[in-house]
Each structure stands twice: as C-alpha cells, then as structure tokens.
Amino acid sequence: MVHALVQRLADRCARLEGRPAQAVPRLDNDLSLPDQLQVMVADLALVGASDEELQAAIADIEATAARL
C-alpha cells in the first residue's frame, strides 16, 4: 500500500511538472518506503503544488495511513 501511495505522489509530481510519469522502483527492502515517501512529499513542496493539490495528497496519505 505504501509503495502504491509513493507511486501516486510521484505521478502527481510528474503531472505538475509537465513530464511523463515513471515507475517508482520497488526496492528490495520495504524499510526504504518511508524514505521514498519523504522524498515524494518534499518533491510536491518543491514543485510548487497548489493548496488544492497538497490537500489531495494529504488526504491520500491519511487514507493510506488509516488502512495500515
């Protein structure tokens, strides 16, 4: 579930940057997922996502957390 969340955030960043989406690599160790998530959240902030985009991302993160 967390990898799918990271992929959705990466896709959102790609769309906001006007570039094609790319697959987020699935690393051998799931302990890397929090780091990947942190990078994607930082990327959203750096790309200058609108408040609406950020709220949608937050809702996605919270929904995933609730399912865990």
N, CA, C and O atoms as a GROMACS GRO file, in nm:
protein
  272
    1MET      N    1   0.081  -0.120   0.000
    1MET     CA    2   0.000   0.000   0.000
    1MET      C    3   0.086   0.127   0.000
    1MET      O    4   0.052   0.225  -0.066
    2VAL      N    5   0.195   0.124   0.074
    2VAL     CA    6   0.279   0.243   0.082
    2VAL      C    7   0.350   0.267  -0.051
    2VAL      O    8   0.364   0.381  -0.095
    3HIS      N    9   0.394   0.160  -0.116
    3HIS     CA   10   0.458   0.178  -0.246
    3HIS      C   11   0.359   0.237  -0.346
    3HIS      O   12   0.396   0.324  -0.426
    4ALA      N   13   0.235   0.191  -0.343
    4ALA     CA   14   0.132   0.246  -0.432
    4ALA      C   15   0.109   0.395  -0.403
    4ALA      O   16   0.088   0.473  -0.495
    5LEU      N   17   0.112   0.433  -0.276
    5LEU     CA   18   0.100   0.573  -0.238
    5LEU      C   19   0.216   0.654  -0.293
    5LEU      O   20   0.196   0.761  -0.350
    6VAL      N   21   0.337   0.604  -0.277
    6VAL     CA   22   0.455   0.672  -0.330
    6VAL      C   23   0.441   0.690  -0.481
    6VAL      O   24   0.476   0.795  -0.534
    7GLN      N   25   0.392   0.588  -0.549
    7GLN     CA   26   0.373   0.597  -0.694
    7GLN      C   27   0.271   0.705  -0.730
    7GLN      O   28   0.293   0.782  -0.823
    8ARG      N   29   0.160   0.710  -0.657
    8ARG     CA   30   0.059   0.812  -0.684
    8ARG      C   31   0.115   0.952  -0.662
    8ARG      O   32   0.087   1.044  -0.740
    9LEU      N   33   0.194   0.970  -0.557
    9LEU     CA   34   0.255   1.101  -0.533
    9LEU      C   35   0.356   1.136  -0.641
    9LEU      O   36   0.363   1.251  -0.684
   10ALA      N   37   0.432   1.038  -0.686
   10ALA     CA   38   0.528   1.060  -0.794
   10ALA      C   39   0.454   1.098  -0.922
   10ALA      O   40   0.498   1.187  -0.996
   11ASP      N   41   0.344   1.031  -0.949
   11ASP     CA   42   0.263   1.062  -1.068
   11ASP      C   43   0.210   1.205  -1.059
   11ASP      O   44   0.207   1.277  -1.159
   12ARG      N   45   0.167   1.244  -0.939
   12ARG     CA   46   0.116   1.381  -0.919
   12ARG      C   47   0.227   1.483  -0.945
   12ARG      O   48   0.203   1.584  -1.011
   13CYS      N   49   0.346   1.457  -0.895
   13CYS     CA   50   0.460   1.546  -0.919
   13CYS      C   51   0.491   1.556  -1.068
   13CYS      O   52   0.514   1.665  -1.120
   14ALA      N   53   0.492   1.443  -1.134
   14ALA     CA   54   0.522   1.442  -1.278
   14ALA      C   55   0.420   1.526  -1.354
   14ALA      O   56   0.456   1.606  -1.441
   15ARG      N   57   0.293   1.508  -1.321
   15ARG     CA   58   0.188   1.584  -1.388
   15ARG      C   59   0.206   1.734  -1.364
   15ARG      O   60   0.194   1.814  -1.457
   16LEU      N   61   0.236   1.773  -1.241
   16LEU     CA   62   0.255   1.914  -1.208
   16LEU      C   63   0.378   1.973  -1.278
   16LEU      O   64   0.380   2.092  -1.310
   17GLU      N   65   0.478   1.890  -1.301
   17GLU     CA   66   0.600   1.935  -1.368
   17GLU      C   67   0.588   1.927  -1.520
   17GLU      O   68   0.678   1.972  -1.591
   18GLY      N   69   0.478   1.869  -1.569
   18GLY     CA   70   0.459   1.858  -1.712
   18GLY      C   71   0.547   1.754  -1.778
   18GLY      O   72   0.587   1.769  -1.894
   19ARG      N   73   0.579   1.650  -1.705
   19ARG     CA   74   0.663   1.544  -1.762
   19ARG      C   75   0.590   1.411  -1.749
   19ARG      O   76   0.499   1.397  -1.667
   20PRO      N   77   0.630   1.313  -1.829
   20PRO     CA   78   0.564   1.183  -1.821
   20PRO      C   79   0.592   1.113  -1.689
   20PRO      O   80   0.699   1.126  -1.631
   21ALA      N   81   0.492   1.039  -1.643
   21ALA     CA   82   0.508   0.961  -1.520
   21ALA      C   83   0.606   0.846  -1.544
   21ALA      O   84   0.614   0.792  -1.654
   22GLN      N   85   0.678   0.812  -1.440
   22GLN     CA   86   0.771   0.699  -1.446
   22GLN      C   87   0.745   0.609  -1.326
   22GLN      O   88   0.699   0.654  -1.221
   23ALA      N   89   0.773   0.483  -1.344
   23ALA     CA   90   0.755   0.388  -1.235
   23ALA      C   91   0.856   0.414  -1.124
   23ALA      O   92   0.976   0.432  -1.150
   24VAL      N   93   0.807   0.417  -1.001
   24VAL     CA   94   0.895   0.427  -0.885
   24VAL      C   95   0.954   0.288  -0.862
   24VAL      O   96   0.879   0.190  -0.854
   25PRO      N   97   1.085   0.277  -0.851
   25PRO     CA   98   1.144   0.145  -0.832
   25PRO      C   99   1.098   0.081  -0.701
   25PRO      O  100   1.088   0.147  -0.597
   26ARG      N  101   1.071  -0.046  -0.708
   26ARG     CA  102   1.037  -0.122  -0.587
   26ARG      C  103   1.168  -0.178  -0.534
   26ARG      O  104   1.223  -0.272  -0.591
   27LEU      N  105   1.216  -0.123  -0.426
   27LEU     CA  106   1.344  -0.164  -0.370
   27LEU      C  107   1.329  -0.295  -0.293
   27LEU      O  108   1.218  -0.331  -0.253
   28ASP      N  109   1.439  -0.364  -0.274
   28ASP     CA  110   1.437  -0.495  -0.210
   28ASP      C  111   1.390  -0.490  -0.064
   28ASP      O  112   1.333  -0.586  -0.013
   29ASN      N  113   1.415  -0.379   0.001
   29ASN     CA  114   1.386  -0.368   0.144
   29ASN      C  115   1.272  -0.269   0.166
   29ASN      O  116   1.285  -0.151   0.133
   30ASP      N  117   1.161  -0.316   0.222
   30ASP     CA  118   1.047  -0.229   0.248
   30ASP      C  119   1.078  -0.119   0.348
   30ASP      O  120   1.003  -0.022   0.359
   31LEU      N  121   1.188  -0.132   0.422
   31LEU     CA  122   1.227  -0.027   0.516
   31LEU      C  123   1.265   0.102   0.443
   31LEU      O  124   1.277   0.208   0.506
   32SER      N  125   1.284   0.095   0.312
   32SER     CA  126   1.315   0.214   0.233
   32SER      C  127   1.190   0.294   0.197
   32SER      O  128   1.200   0.408   0.152
   33LEU      N  129   1.073   0.236   0.216
   33LEU     CA  130   0.949   0.304   0.177
   33LEU      C  131   0.927   0.437   0.250
   33LEU      O  132   0.885   0.533   0.185
   34PRO      N  133   0.953   0.447   0.380
   34PRO     CA  134   0.937   0.579   0.443
   34PRO      C  135   1.028   0.686   0.381
   34PRO      O  136   0.988   0.802   0.370
   35ASP      N  137   1.148   0.646   0.342
   35ASP     CA  138   1.238   0.742   0.277
   35ASP      C  139   1.183   0.784   0.142
   35ASP      O  140   1.188   0.902   0.107
   36GLN      N  141   1.132   0.688   0.065
   36GLN     CA  142   1.074   0.721  -0.064
   36GLN      C  143   0.953   0.814  -0.046
   36GLN      O  144   0.934   0.909  -0.124
   37LEU      N  145   0.872   0.788   0.054
   37LEU     CA  146   0.757   0.873   0.082
   37LEU      C  147   0.801   1.014   0.118
   37LEU      O  148   0.743   1.112   0.071
   38GLN      N  149   0.903   1.024   0.200
   38GLN     CA  150   0.954   1.156   0.240
   38GLN      C  151   1.004   1.235   0.120
   38GLN      O  152   0.980   1.355   0.110
   39VAL      N  153   1.072   1.169   0.029
   39VAL     CA  154   1.122   1.236  -0.092
   39VAL      C  155   1.006   1.286  -0.177
   39VAL      O  156   1.012   1.397  -0.230
   40MET      N  157   0.902   1.205  -0.191
   40MET     CA  158   0.788   1.246  -0.274
   40MET      C  159   0.715   1.365  -0.213
   40MET      O  160   0.672   1.454  -0.285
   41VAL      N  161   0.701   1.367  -0.082
   41VAL     CA  162   0.636   1.480  -0.015
   41VAL      C  163   0.720   1.606  -0.034
   41VAL      O  164   0.666   1.714  -0.062
   42ALA      N  165   0.850   1.594  -0.021
   42ALA     CA  166   0.939   1.709  -0.043
   42ALA      C  167   0.930   1.756  -0.187
   42ALA      O  168   0.930   1.876  -0.213
   43ASP      N  169   0.924   1.663  -0.281
   43ASP     CA  170   0.912   1.700  -0.422
   43ASP      C  171   0.784   1.778  -0.449
   43ASP      O  172   0.784   1.874  -0.525
   44LEU      N  173   0.675   1.736  -0.386
   44LEU     CA  174   0.550   1.810  -0.403
   44LEU      C  175   0.564   1.954  -0.354
   44LEU      O  176   0.514   2.046  -0.418
   45ALA      N  177   0.632   1.972  -0.243
   45ALA     CA  178   0.652   2.107  -0.190
   45ALA      C  179   0.742   2.188  -0.284
   45ALA      O  180   0.717   2.306  -0.307
   46LEU      N  181   0.845   2.124  -0.337
   46LEU     CA  182   0.939   2.196  -0.424
   46LEU      C  183   0.881   2.231  -0.560
   46LEU      O  184   0.920   2.331  -0.620
   47VAL      N  185   0.790   2.149  -0.608
   47VAL     CA  186   0.732   2.174  -0.740
   47VAL      C  187   0.631   2.289  -0.735
   47VAL      O  188   0.584   2.335  -0.839
   48GLY      N  189   0.599   2.333  -0.616
   48GLY     CA  190   0.505   2.444  -0.602
   48GLY      C  191   0.361   2.402  -0.621
   48GLY      O  192   0.283   2.474  -0.683
   49ALA      N  193   0.326   2.286  -0.567
   49ALA     CA  194   0.189   2.237  -0.577
   49ALA      C  195   0.094   2.336  -0.511
   49ALA      O  196   0.125   2.397  -0.409
   50SER      N  197  -0.022   2.349  -0.571
   50SER     CA  198  -0.125   2.438  -0.515
   50SER      C  199  -0.176   2.381  -0.384
   50SER      O  200  -0.154   2.264  -0.352
   51ASP      N  201  -0.244   2.466  -0.309
   51ASP     CA  202  -0.304   2.420  -0.183
   51ASP      C  203  -0.401   2.304  -0.210
   51ASP      O  204  -0.408   2.210  -0.131
   52GLU      N  205  -0.474   2.311  -0.319
   52GLU     CA  206  -0.568   2.204  -0.354
   52GLU      C  207  -0.494   2.073  -0.380
   52GLU      O  208  -0.536   1.966  -0.335
   53GLU      N  209  -0.384   2.081  -0.454
   53GLU     CA  210  -0.304   1.962  -0.482
   53GLU      C  211  -0.245   1.905  -0.353
   53GLU      O  212  -0.244   1.783  -0.332
   54LEU      N  213  -0.195   1.993  -0.268
   54LEU     CA  214  -0.138   1.947  -0.141
   54LEU      C  215  -0.244   1.882  -0.052
   54LEU      O  216  -0.218   1.781   0.012
   55GLN      N  217  -0.363   1.940  -0.049
   55GLN     CA  218  -0.471   1.883   0.031
   55GLN      C  219  -0.511   1.745  -0.022
   55GLN      O  220  -0.540   1.655   0.057
   56ALA      N  221  -0.512   1.729  -0.153
   56ALA     CA  222  -0.544   1.599  -0.212
   56ALA      C  223  -0.437   1.496  -0.176
   56ALA      O  224  -0.468   1.381  -0.145
   57ALA      N  225  -0.311   1.538  -0.178
   57ALA     CA  226  -0.202   1.448  -0.141
   57ALA      C  227  -0.211   1.410   0.006
   57ALA      O  228  -0.191   1.294   0.042
   58ILE      N  229  -0.240   1.508   0.090
   58ILE     CA  230  -0.255   1.481   0.234
   58ILE      C  231  -0.369   1.383   0.259
   58ILE      O  232  -0.357   1.292   0.340
   59ALA      N  233  -0.480   1.403   0.189
   59ALA     CA  234  -0.594   1.312   0.205
   59ALA      C  235  -0.556   1.170   0.163
   59ALA      O  236  -0.597   1.074   0.227
   60ASP      N  237  -0.477   1.157   0.057
   60ASP     CA  238  -0.432   1.026   0.011
   60ASP      C  239  -0.340   0.962   0.116
   60ASP      O  240  -0.352   0.843   0.145
   61ILE      N  241  -0.250   1.040   0.171
   61ILE     CA  242  -0.159   0.990   0.275
   61ILE      C  243  -0.237   0.946   0.398
   61ILE      O  244  -0.212   0.838   0.452
   62GLU      N  245  -0.331   1.029   0.442
   62GLU     CA  246  -0.411   0.995   0.560
   62GLU      C  247  -0.496   0.870   0.536
   62GLU      O  248  -0.509   0.786   0.625
   63ALA      N  249  -0.554   0.857   0.418
   63ALA     CA  250  -0.636   0.740   0.387
   63ALA      C  251  -0.551   0.614   0.388
   63ALA      O  252  -0.594   0.509   0.437
   64THR      N  253  -0.429   0.623   0.334
   64THR     CA  254  -0.339   0.508   0.337
   64THR      C  255  -0.300   0.474   0.479
   64THR      O  256  -0.300   0.357   0.517
   65ALA      N  257  -0.268   0.574   0.558
   65ALA     CA  258  -0.232   0.550   0.698
   65ALA      C  259  -0.347   0.483   0.773
   65ALA      O  260  -0.323   0.393   0.855
   66ALA      N  261  -0.469   0.523   0.747
   66ALA     CA  262  -0.585   0.465   0.814
   66ALA      C  263  -0.601   0.316   0.777
   66ALA      O  264  -0.644   0.236   0.859
   67ARG      N  265  -0.566   0.282   0.653
   67ARG     CA  266  -0.578   0.142   0.610
   67ARG      C  267  -0.468   0.056   0.669
   67ARG      O  268  -0.484  -0.066   0.680
   68LEU      N  269  -0.357   0.116   0.708
   68LEU     CA  270  -0.247   0.039   0.764
   68LEU      C  271  -0.281   0.001   0.906
   68LEU      O  272  -0.202  -0.066   0.973
   0.00000   0.00000   0.00000
